[in-house]
Amino acid sequence: MTGLSTVLILVGLFLAGGVYSFSKQQMPKGVIVLLVVASLMCLVAGVLRIQGLWD
């Protein structure tokens, strides 16, 4: 596991927490969708780097 993979996964989890927090605060749906997409992109990129499928 590389440092970048760890950072990507941590950022993805941080953004996922933001999704939960923003949805409880009744934030606009556009912001929540943007955070969901960003969170998923970070998590997938981190996992792909761990698996060695993406350099």
C-alpha distance matrix in Angstrom:
0.0 3.8 6.8 8.4 6.5 7.3 10.7 11.5 11.2 13.2 15.7 16.1 17.0 19.2 21.0 21.4 23.1 25.2 26.3 27.6 29.3 30.9 32.2 33.8 35.5 36.9 35.3 36.2 34.5 33.4 31.2 29.7 29.0 27.4 25.0 24.3 23.5 21.3 19.4 18.9 17.9 15.1 13.9 14.2 12.6 9.4 9.5 10.6 7.8 5.4 8.6 9.1 12.4 12.4 11.8
3.8 0.0 3.8 5.5 5.4 6.6 8.9 10.2 11.1 12.7 14.5 15.7 17.0 18.6 20.3 21.4 23.1 24.7 26.1 27.7 29.1 30.5 32.1 33.9 35.1 36.6 34.7 35.4 34.0 32.6 30.3 29.2 28.6 26.5 24.3 24.0 23.0 20.4 19.0 18.9 17.4 14.4 14.0 14.6 12.2 9.3 10.8 11.4 7.9 7.3 10.6 10.2 13.1 12.0 10.5
6.8 3.8 0.0 3.8 5.4 5.2 6.3 8.7 10.1 10.6 12.3 14.2 15.5 16.4 18.4 19.9 21.2 22.6 24.4 26.0 27.0 28.4 30.3 32.0 32.9 34.6 32.6 33.6 32.5 31.1 28.4 27.6 27.4 25.1 22.7 22.9 22.2 19.2 17.8 18.5 17.0 13.6 13.8 15.2 12.7 9.8 12.2 13.4 10.1 10.0 13.7 13.4 15.9 14.2 12.6
8.4 5.5 3.8 0.0 3.8 5.4 5.0 6.1 8.6 9.8 10.4 12.1 14.2 15.1 16.3 18.2 19.9 20.9 22.4 24.5 25.6 26.5 28.4 30.4 31.2 32.6 30.4 31.0 29.8 28.1 25.6 25.0 24.5 22.0 19.9 20.2 19.1 16.1 15.2 15.8 13.8 10.6 11.5 12.6 9.7 7.5 10.6 11.3 8.2 9.5 12.9 12.4 14.0 11.7 10.5
6.5 5.4 5.4 3.8 0.0 3.8 5.5 5.1 6.2 8.6 9.9 10.5 12.4 14.2 15.4 16.5 18.5 20.0 21.1 22.9 24.4 25.5 27.0 29.0 30.3 31.6 29.6 30.3 28.7 27.3 25.1 23.9 23.2 21.3 19.0 18.7 17.7 15.2 13.6 13.6 12.2 9.1 8.8 9.8 7.5 4.4 7.0 8.4 5.9 6.3 9.9 10.3 12.0 10.4 10.3
7.3 6.6 5.2 5.4 3.8 0.0 3.8 5.5 5.2 6.1 8.6 9.8 10.6 12.2 14.2 15.2 16.6 18.4 20.0 21.3 22.6 24.2 25.8 27.4 28.7 30.4 28.7 29.8 28.5 27.5 24.9 23.5 23.5 21.6 18.9 18.8 18.5 15.8 13.7 14.4 13.8 10.2 9.6 11.7 10.3 6.8 9.1 11.4 9.4 8.8 12.5 13.5 15.4 14.2 14.0
10.7 8.9 6.3 5.0 5.5 3.8 0.0 3.8 5.5 5.1 6.0 8.5 9.9 10.3 12.2 14.0 15.3 16.4 18.3 20.1 20.9 22.2 24.2 25.9 26.8 28.4 26.4 27.4 26.5 25.2 22.4 21.5 21.6 19.4 16.7 17.3 16.9 13.7 12.2 13.7 12.7 8.9 9.7 12.2 10.4 7.8 11.0 13.0 11.1 11.6 15.1 15.7 17.1 15.1 14.8
11.5 10.2 8.7 6.1 5.1 5.5 3.8 0.0 3.8 5.5 5.2 6.1 8.6 9.8 10.5 12.2 14.3 15.2 16.5 18.6 19.9 20.7 22.5 24.6 25.6 26.8 24.7 25.3 24.0 22.5 20.1 19.1 18.7 16.6 14.2 14.3 13.6 10.6 9.2 10.2 8.9 5.2 6.3 8.6 6.9 5.1 8.6 10.4 9.3 10.5 13.6 14.3 14.9 12.9 13.3
11.2 11.1 10.1 8.6 6.2 5.2 5.5 3.8 0.0 3.8 5.5 5.0 6.2 8.6 9.8 10.4 12.4 14.2 15.2 16.7 18.4 19.8 21.1 23.0 24.4 25.8 24.2 25.1 23.6 22.8 20.3 18.7 18.5 17.0 14.2 13.7 13.7 11.4 8.7 9.5 9.6 6.2 5.0 8.1 8.0 5.3 7.5 10.5 10.1 10.1 13.0 14.7 15.5 14.3 15.3
13.2 12.7 10.6 9.8 8.6 6.1 5.1 5.5 3.8 0.0 3.8 5.4 5.1 6.1 8.6 9.7 10.6 12.4 14.3 15.5 16.5 18.2 20.0 21.4 22.7 24.5 22.9 24.3 23.4 22.7 19.8 18.3 18.9 17.3 14.0 14.3 15.0 12.2 9.6 11.6 12.0 8.5 8.1 11.6 11.4 8.9 11.2 14.2 13.5 13.3 16.5 18.1 19.1 17.7 18.3
15.7 14.5 12.3 10.4 9.9 8.6 6.0 5.2 5.5 3.8 0.0 3.8 5.4 4.9 6.1 8.5 9.8 10.5 12.4 14.4 15.2 16.1 18.3 20.1 20.8 22.4 20.3 21.5 20.7 19.6 16.6 15.7 16.2 14.1 11.0 12.0 12.4 9.2 7.4 10.1 10.0 6.7 7.9 11.4 10.9 9.5 12.5 14.9 14.4 15.1 18.1 19.3 19.7 17.8 18.4
16.1 15.7 14.2 12.1 10.5 9.8 8.5 6.1 5.0 5.4 3.8 0.0 3.8 5.4 5.2 6.1 8.7 9.8 10.5 12.6 14.3 15.1 16.5 18.7 19.9 21.0 19.3 20.1 18.7 17.9 15.4 13.7 13.8 12.3 9.3 9.1 9.7 7.2 4.3 6.6 7.5 4.9 5.1 8.7 9.4 8.6 10.7 13.2 13.7 14.4 16.8 18.4 18.4 16.9 18.3
17.0 17.0 15.5 14.2 12.4 10.6 9.9 8.6 6.2 5.1 5.4 3.8 0.0 3.8 5.4 4.9 6.3 8.6 9.7 10.7 12.4 14.1 15.4 16.9 18.6 20.1 19.0 20.4 19.2 19.1 16.4 14.3 15.1 14.3 10.7 10.4 12.1 10.2 6.8 9.0 10.9 8.5 7.4 11.2 12.4 10.9 12.3 15.5 16.0 15.8 18.3 20.5 20.8 19.7 21.1
19.2 18.6 16.4 15.1 14.2 12.2 10.3 9.8 8.6 6.1 4.9 5.4 3.8 0.0 3.8 5.4 5.1 6.4 8.9 10.1 10.6 12.3 14.3 15.6 16.6 18.5 17.1 18.9 18.4 18.1 14.9 13.4 14.9 13.6 9.9 10.9 12.8 10.4 7.9 11.1 12.5 10.1 10.3 14.0 14.7 13.3 15.4 18.3 18.4 18.6 21.4 23.2 23.5 22.0 23.0
21.0 20.3 18.4 16.3 15.4 14.2 12.2 10.5 9.8 8.6 6.1 5.2 5.4 3.8 0.0 3.8 5.3 4.8 6.3 8.8 9.7 10.2 12.2 14.3 15.0 16.3 14.4 15.7 14.9 14.4 11.4 9.9 11.2 9.8 6.1 7.4 9.4 7.2 5.2 8.9 10.4 8.9 9.8 13.1 14.0 13.7 15.7 18.2 18.8 19.5 21.9 23.5 23.3 21.6 22.9
21.4 21.4 19.9 18.2 16.5 15.2 14.0 12.2 10.4 9.7 8.5 6.1 4.9 5.4 3.8 0.0 3.8 5.3 5.0 6.5 8.8 9.9 10.7 12.7 14.4 15.5 14.5 15.9 14.5 14.8 12.3 9.7 10.9 10.8 7.2 6.7 9.6 8.8 5.7 8.3 11.0 10.1 9.6 12.7 14.6 14.2 15.4 18.1 19.3 19.6 21.6 23.7 23.4 22.3 24.1
23.1 23.1 21.2 19.9 18.5 16.6 15.3 14.3 12.4 10.6 9.8 8.7 6.3 5.1 5.3 3.8 0.0 3.8 5.3 5.2 6.2 8.6 9.9 10.9 12.5 14.5 13.8 16.1 15.5 16.3 13.3 11.0 13.2 13.2 9.5 9.9 13.0 11.9 9.2 12.1 14.6 13.2 12.8 16.2 17.8 16.9 18.2 21.3 22.1 22.0 24.3 26.5 26.5 25.4 27.0
25.2 24.7 22.6 20.9 20.0 18.4 16.4 15.2 14.2 12.4 10.5 9.8 8.6 6.4 4.8 5.3 3.8 0.0 3.8 5.4 5.0 5.9 8.3 9.8 10.4 12.2 10.8 13.0 12.9 13.4 10.1 8.4 11.1 10.7 7.3 8.9 12.0 10.8 9.2 12.5 14.6 13.6 14.2 17.4 18.7 18.3 20.1 22.7 23.5 24.0 26.3 28.2 27.9 26.3 27.8
26.3 26.1 24.4 22.4 21.1 20.0 18.3 16.5 15.2 14.3 12.4 10.5 9.7 8.9 6.3 5.0 5.3 3.8 0.0 3.8 5.5 5.2 6.0 8.6 9.9 10.6 9.5 11.1 10.2 11.2 8.6 5.7 8.3 9.1 6.0 6.5 10.1 10.1 8.7 11.2 13.8 13.8 14.0 16.6 18.5 18.7 20.0 22.4 23.8 24.4 26.2 28.2 27.5 26.2 28.1
27.6 27.7 26.0 24.5 22.9 21.3 20.1 18.6 16.7 15.5 14.4 12.6 10.7 10.1 8.8 6.5 5.2 5.4 3.8 0.0 3.8 5.6 5.3 6.4 8.8 10.2 10.5 12.8 12.1 14.0 11.7 8.7 11.4 12.7 9.8 9.7 13.4 13.6 11.5 13.7 16.8 16.5 15.9 18.8 21.0 20.7 21.6 24.4 25.8 25.9 27.7 30.1 29.6 28.7 30.6
29.3 29.1 27.0 25.6 24.4 22.6 20.9 19.9 18.4 16.5 15.2 14.3 12.4 10.6 9.7 8.8 6.2 5.0 5.5 3.8 0.0 3.8 5.5 5.3 6.4 8.9 9.0 12.2 12.7 14.4 11.6 9.6 13.0 13.7 10.9 12.0 15.5 15.2 13.5 16.4 18.9 18.3 18.3 21.4 23.2 22.7 24.1 26.9 27.9 28.1 30.2 32.4 32.1 30.9 32.5
30.9 30.5 28.4 26.5 25.5 24.2 22.2 20.7 19.8 18.2 16.1 15.1 14.1 12.3 10.2 9.9 8.6 5.9 5.2 5.6 3.8 0.0 3.8 5.4 5.0 6.3 5.4 8.4 9.2 10.9 8.2 6.7 10.5 11.3 9.3 10.8 14.1 14.1 13.4 16.2 18.5 18.4 19.0 21.7 23.4 23.5 25.0 27.5 28.6 29.3 31.3 33.2 32.5 31.1 32.7
32.2 32.1 30.3 28.4 27.0 25.8 24.2 22.5 21.1 20.0 18.3 16.5 15.4 14.3 12.2 10.7 9.9 8.3 6.0 5.3 5.5 3.8 0.0 3.8 5.4 5.2 6.0 8.4 8.2 11.0 9.4 6.8 10.1 12.1 10.5 10.9 14.4 15.3 14.4 16.4 19.2 19.6 19.7 22.1 24.2 24.6 25.6 28.0 29.6 30.1 31.7 33.9 33.0 31.9 33.9
33.8 33.9 32.0 30.4 29.0 27.4 25.9 24.6 23.0 21.4 20.1 18.7 16.9 15.6 14.3 12.7 10.9 9.8 8.6 6.4 5.3 5.4 3.8 0.0 3.8 5.5 7.8 11.0 11.6 14.5 12.7 10.5 13.9 15.8 13.8 14.3 18.0 18.5 17.2 19.4 22.3 22.3 22.1 24.8 27.0 26.9 27.9 30.6 32.0 32.2 34.0 36.3 35.7 34.7 36.6
35.5 35.1 32.9 31.2 30.3 28.7 26.8 25.6 24.4 22.7 20.8 19.9 18.6 16.6 15.0 14.4 12.5 10.4 9.9 8.8 6.4 5.0 5.4 3.8 0.0 3.8 5.5 9.3 11.1 13.6 11.7 10.6 14.3 15.6 14.1 15.5 18.8 19.1 18.4 21.0 23.4 23.4 23.8 26.5 28.3 28.4 29.8 32.3 33.5 34.0 36.0 38.0 37.4 36.0 37.7
36.9 36.6 34.6 32.6 31.6 30.4 28.4 26.8 25.8 24.5 22.4 21.0 20.1 18.5 16.3 15.5 14.5 12.2 10.6 10.2 8.9 6.3 5.2 5.5 3.8 0.0 3.8 6.6 8.3 11.3 10.4 9.4 12.7 14.6 13.9 15.0 18.0 19.0 18.7 20.9 23.3 23.9 24.4 26.7 28.7 29.2 30.4 32.6 34.2 34.9 36.6 38.6 37.6 36.2 38.2
35.3 34.7 32.6 30.4 29.6 28.7 26.4 24.7 24.2 22.9 20.3 19.3 19.0 17.1 14.4 14.5 13.8 10.8 9.5 10.5 9.0 5.4 6.0 7.8 5.5 3.8 0.0 3.8 6.4 8.5 7.0 7.2 10.5 11.7 11.4 13.2 15.8 16.4 16.8 19.2 21.1 21.7 22.8 25.0 26.6 27.3 28.9 30.9 32.3 33.3 35.1 36.8 35.7 34.1 35.8
36.2 35.4 33.6 31.0 30.3 29.8 27.4 25.3 25.1 24.3 21.5 20.1 20.4 18.9 15.7 15.9 16.1 13.0 11.1 12.8 12.2 8.4 8.4 11.0 9.3 6.6 3.8 0.0 3.8 5.5 5.6 6.7 9.0 10.3 11.3 12.9 14.8 15.9 17.0 18.9 20.6 21.8 23.1 24.8 26.4 27.7 29.2 30.7 32.3 33.7 35.2 36.7 35.2 33.5 35.4
34.5 34.0 32.5 29.8 28.7 28.5 26.5 24.0 23.6 23.4 20.7 18.7 19.2 18.4 14.9 14.5 15.5 12.9 10.2 12.1 12.7 9.2 8.2 11.6 11.1 8.3 6.4 3.8 0.0 3.8 5.4 5.1 6.1 8.5 9.9 10.4 12.3 14.2 15.2 16.5 18.3 20.0 21.0 22.4 24.2 25.7 26.9 28.3 30.2 31.7 32.8 34.4 32.7 31.3 33.4
33.4 32.6 31.1 28.1 27.3 27.5 25.2 22.5 22.8 22.7 19.6 17.9 19.1 18.1 14.4 14.8 16.3 13.4 11.2 14.0 14.4 10.9 11.0 14.5 13.6 11.3 8.5 5.5 3.8 0.0 3.8 5.5 5.2 6.1 8.7 9.9 10.7 12.3 14.2 15.5 16.6 18.5 20.0 21.2 22.5 24.4 25.9 27.0 28.7 30.5 31.7 32.9 31.1 29.3 31.3
31.2 30.3 28.4 25.6 25.1 24.9 22.4 20.1 20.3 19.8 16.6 15.4 16.4 14.9 11.4 12.3 13.3 10.1 8.6 11.7 11.6 8.2 9.4 12.7 11.7 10.4 7.0 5.6 5.4 3.8 0.0 3.8 5.5 5.1 6.3 8.7 10.0 10.6 12.2 14.3 15.4 16.6 18.3 20.0 21.1 22.6 24.4 25.8 27.1 28.8 30.4 31.6 30.2 28.2 29.9
29.7 29.2 27.6 25.0 23.9 23.5 21.5 19.1 18.7 18.3 15.7 13.7 14.3 13.4 9.9 9.7 11.0 8.4 5.7 8.7 9.6 6.7 6.8 10.5 10.6 9.4 7.2 6.7 5.1 5.5 3.8 0.0 3.8 5.4 5.1 6.2 8.7 9.9 10.4 12.3 14.2 15.4 16.4 18.2 19.9 21.1 22.5 24.2 25.8 27.1 28.5 30.2 28.8 27.3 29.3
29.0 28.6 27.4 24.5 23.2 23.5 21.6 18.7 18.5 18.9 16.2 13.8 15.1 14.9 11.2 10.9 13.2 11.1 8.3 11.4 13.0 10.5 10.1 13.9 14.3 12.7 10.5 9.0 6.1 5.2 5.5 3.8 0.0 3.8 5.4 5.0 6.2 8.6 9.8 10.6 12.3 14.3 15.4 16.4 18.2 20.0 21.1 22.3 24.3 25.9 26.9 28.4 26.6 25.2 27.4
27.4 26.5 25.1 22.0 21.3 21.6 19.4 16.6 17.0 17.3 14.1 12.3 14.3 13.6 9.8 10.8 13.2 10.7 9.1 12.7 13.7 11.3 12.1 15.8 15.6 14.6 11.7 10.3 8.5 6.1 5.1 5.4 3.8 0.0 3.8 5.5 5.3 6.2 8.5 10.0 10.7 12.4 14.3 15.5 16.5 18.4 20.1 21.1 22.6 24.6 25.9 27.0 25.3 23.4 25.3
25.0 24.3 22.7 19.9 19.0 18.9 16.7 14.2 14.2 14.0 11.0 9.3 10.7 9.9 6.1 7.2 9.5 7.3 6.0 9.8 10.9 9.3 10.5 13.8 14.1 13.9 11.4 11.3 9.9 8.7 6.3 5.1 5.4 3.8 0.0 3.8 5.5 5.1 5.9 8.5 9.8 10.5 12.1 14.1 15.3 16.4 18.2 19.8 21.1 22.6 24.3 25.6 24.5 22.7 24.4
24.3 24.0 22.9 20.2 18.7 18.8 17.3 14.3 13.7 14.3 12.0 9.1 10.4 10.9 7.4 6.7 9.9 8.9 6.5 9.7 12.0 10.8 10.9 14.3 15.5 15.0 13.2 12.9 10.4 9.9 8.7 6.2 5.0 5.5 3.8 0.0 3.8 5.5 5.1 6.1 8.6 10.0 10.6 12.1 14.1 15.4 16.5 18.1 20.0 21.2 22.4 24.1 22.7 21.5 23.7
23.5 23.0 22.2 19.1 17.7 18.5 16.9 13.6 13.7 15.0 12.4 9.7 12.1 12.8 9.4 9.6 13.0 12.0 10.1 13.4 15.5 14.1 14.4 18.0 18.8 18.0 15.8 14.8 12.3 10.7 10.0 8.7 6.2 5.3 5.5 3.8 0.0 3.8 5.5 5.2 6.1 8.7 10.0 10.6 12.1 14.2 15.5 16.3 18.2 20.1 21.0 22.3 20.5 19.0 21.3
21.3 20.4 19.2 16.1 15.2 15.8 13.7 10.6 11.4 12.2 9.2 7.2 10.2 10.4 7.2 8.8 11.9 10.8 10.1 13.6 15.2 14.1 15.3 18.5 19.1 19.0 16.4 15.9 14.2 12.3 10.6 9.9 8.6 6.2 5.1 5.5 3.8 0.0 3.8 5.5 5.1 6.2 8.6 10.0 10.6 12.3 14.4 15.4 16.6 18.5 20.1 21.1 19.8 17.8 19.5
19.4 19.0 17.8 15.2 13.6 13.7 12.2 9.2 8.7 9.6 7.4 4.3 6.8 7.9 5.2 5.7 9.2 9.2 8.7 11.5 13.5 13.4 14.4 17.2 18.4 18.7 16.8 17.0 15.2 14.2 12.2 10.4 9.8 8.5 5.9 5.1 5.5 3.8 0.0 3.8 5.5 5.3 6.2 8.6 10.0 10.7 12.4 14.2 15.5 16.7 18.5 20.0 19.1 17.6 19.5
18.9 18.9 18.5 15.8 13.6 14.4 13.7 10.2 9.5 11.6 10.1 6.6 9.0 11.1 8.9 8.3 12.1 12.5 11.2 13.7 16.4 16.2 16.4 19.4 21.0 20.9 19.2 18.9 16.5 15.5 14.3 12.3 10.6 10.0 8.5 6.1 5.2 5.5 3.8 0.0 3.8 5.5 5.1 6.0 8.4 9.8 10.5 12.0 14.1 15.3 16.4 18.1 16.7 15.7 18.2
17.9 17.4 17.0 13.8 12.2 13.8 12.7 8.9 9.6 12.0 10.0 7.5 10.9 12.5 10.4 11.0 14.6 14.6 13.8 16.8 18.9 18.5 19.2 22.3 23.4 23.3 21.1 20.6 18.3 16.6 15.4 14.2 12.3 10.7 9.8 8.6 6.1 5.1 5.5 3.8 0.0 3.8 5.6 5.3 6.0 8.5 10.0 10.5 12.2 14.3 15.4 16.3 14.8 13.0 15.3
15.1 14.4 13.6 10.6 9.1 10.2 8.9 5.2 6.2 8.5 6.7 4.9 8.5 10.1 8.9 10.1 13.2 13.6 13.8 16.5 18.3 18.4 19.6 22.3 23.4 23.9 21.7 21.8 20.0 18.5 16.6 15.4 14.3 12.4 10.5 10.0 8.7 6.2 5.3 5.5 3.8 0.0 3.8 5.6 5.2 6.1 8.6 9.9 10.6 12.4 14.3 15.3 14.6 12.8 14.3
13.9 14.0 13.8 11.5 8.8 9.6 9.7 6.3 5.0 8.1 7.9 5.1 7.4 10.3 9.8 9.6 12.8 14.2 14.0 15.9 18.3 19.0 19.7 22.1 23.8 24.4 22.8 23.1 21.0 20.0 18.3 16.4 15.4 14.3 12.1 10.6 10.0 8.6 6.2 5.1 5.6 3.8 0.0 3.8 5.5 5.2 6.2 8.6 10.0 10.7 12.4 14.3 13.8 12.9 15.0
14.2 14.6 15.2 12.6 9.8 11.7 12.2 8.6 8.1 11.6 11.4 8.7 11.2 14.0 13.1 12.7 16.2 17.4 16.6 18.8 21.4 21.7 22.1 24.8 26.5 26.7 25.0 24.8 22.4 21.2 20.0 18.2 16.4 15.5 14.1 12.1 10.6 10.0 8.6 6.0 5.3 5.6 3.8 0.0 3.8 5.4 5.2 6.0 8.5 9.9 10.5 12.2 10.9 10.3 13.1
12.6 12.2 12.7 9.7 7.5 10.3 10.4 6.9 8.0 11.4 10.9 9.4 12.4 14.7 14.0 14.6 17.8 18.7 18.5 21.0 23.2 23.4 24.2 27.0 28.3 28.7 26.6 26.4 24.2 22.5 21.1 19.9 18.2 16.5 15.3 14.1 12.1 10.6 10.0 8.4 6.0 5.2 5.5 3.8 0.0 3.8 5.5 5.1 6.2 8.7 9.9 10.5 9.5 7.7 9.9
9.4 9.3 9.8 7.5 4.4 6.8 7.8 5.1 5.3 8.9 9.5 8.6 10.9 13.3 13.7 14.2 16.9 18.3 18.7 20.7 22.7 23.5 24.6 26.9 28.4 29.2 27.3 27.7 25.7 24.4 22.6 21.1 20.0 18.4 16.4 15.4 14.2 12.3 10.7 9.8 8.5 6.1 5.2 5.4 3.8 0.0 3.8 5.5 5.2 6.3 8.8 9.9 10.3 9.1 10.5
9.5 10.8 12.2 10.6 7.0 9.1 11.0 8.6 7.5 11.2 12.5 10.7 12.3 15.4 15.7 15.4 18.2 20.1 20.0 21.6 24.1 25.0 25.6 27.9 29.8 30.4 28.9 29.2 26.9 25.9 24.4 22.5 21.1 20.1 18.2 16.5 15.5 14.4 12.4 10.5 10.0 8.6 6.2 5.2 5.5 3.8 0.0 3.8 5.4 5.0 6.2 8.6 8.9 9.1 11.4
10.6 11.4 13.4 11.3 8.4 11.4 13.0 10.4 10.5 14.2 14.9 13.2 15.5 18.3 18.2 18.1 21.3 22.7 22.4 24.4 26.9 27.5 28.0 30.6 32.3 32.6 30.9 30.7 28.3 27.0 25.8 24.2 22.3 21.1 19.8 18.1 16.3 15.4 14.2 12.0 10.5 9.9 8.6 6.0 5.1 5.5 3.8 0.0 3.8 5.4 5.1 6.1 5.3 5.6 8.5
7.8 7.9 10.1 8.2 5.9 9.4 11.1 9.3 10.1 13.5 14.4 13.7 16.0 18.4 18.8 19.3 22.1 23.5 23.8 25.8 27.9 28.6 29.6 32.0 33.5 34.2 32.3 32.3 30.2 28.7 27.1 25.8 24.3 22.6 21.1 20.0 18.2 16.6 15.5 14.1 12.2 10.6 10.0 8.5 6.2 5.2 5.4 3.8 0.0 3.8 5.4 5.0 6.1 5.1 6.3
5.4 7.3 10.0 9.5 6.3 8.8 11.6 10.5 10.1 13.3 15.1 14.4 15.8 18.6 19.5 19.6 22.0 24.0 24.4 25.9 28.1 29.3 30.1 32.2 34.0 34.9 33.3 33.7 31.7 30.5 28.8 27.1 25.9 24.6 22.6 21.2 20.1 18.5 16.7 15.3 14.3 12.4 10.7 9.9 8.7 6.3 5.0 5.4 3.8 0.0 3.8 5.4 7.8 8.4 9.4
8.6 10.6 13.7 12.9 9.9 12.5 15.1 13.6 13.0 16.5 18.1 16.8 18.3 21.4 21.9 21.6 24.3 26.3 26.2 27.7 30.2 31.3 31.7 34.0 36.0 36.6 35.1 35.2 32.8 31.7 30.4 28.5 26.9 25.9 24.3 22.4 21.0 20.1 18.5 16.4 15.4 14.3 12.4 10.5 9.9 8.8 6.2 5.1 5.4 3.8 0.0 3.8 5.5 7.8 9.7
9.1 10.2 13.4 12.4 10.3 13.5 15.7 14.3 14.7 18.1 19.3 18.4 20.5 23.2 23.5 23.7 26.5 28.2 28.2 30.1 32.4 33.2 33.9 36.3 38.0 38.6 36.8 36.7 34.4 32.9 31.6 30.2 28.4 27.0 25.6 24.1 22.3 21.1 20.0 18.1 16.3 15.3 14.3 12.2 10.5 9.9 8.6 6.1 5.0 5.4 3.8 0.0 3.8 5.5 6.6
12.4 13.1 15.9 14.0 12.0 15.4 17.1 14.9 15.5 19.1 19.7 18.4 20.8 23.5 23.3 23.4 26.5 27.9 27.5 29.6 32.1 32.5 33.0 35.7 37.4 37.6 35.7 35.2 32.7 31.1 30.2 28.8 26.6 25.3 24.5 22.7 20.5 19.8 19.1 16.7 14.8 14.6 13.8 10.9 9.5 10.3 8.9 5.3 6.1 7.8 5.5 3.8 0.0 3.8 6.7
12.4 12.0 14.2 11.7 10.4 14.2 15.1 12.9 14.3 17.7 17.8 16.9 19.7 22.0 21.6 22.3 25.4 26.3 26.2 28.7 30.9 31.1 31.9 34.7 36.0 36.2 34.1 33.5 31.3 29.3 28.2 27.3 25.2 23.4 22.7 21.5 19.0 17.8 17.6 15.7 13.0 12.8 12.9 10.3 7.7 9.1 9.1 5.6 5.1 8.4 7.8 5.5 3.8 0.0 3.8
11.8 10.5 12.6 10.5 10.3 14.0 14.8 13.3 15.3 18.3 18.4 18.3 21.1 23.0 22.9 24.1 27.0 27.8 28.1 30.6 32.5 32.7 33.9 36.6 37.7 38.2 35.8 35.4 33.4 31.3 29.9 29.3 27.4 25.3 24.4 23.7 21.3 19.5 19.5 18.2 15.3 14.3 15.0 13.1 9.9 10.5 11.4 8.5 6.3 9.4 9.7 6.6 6.7 3.8 0.0
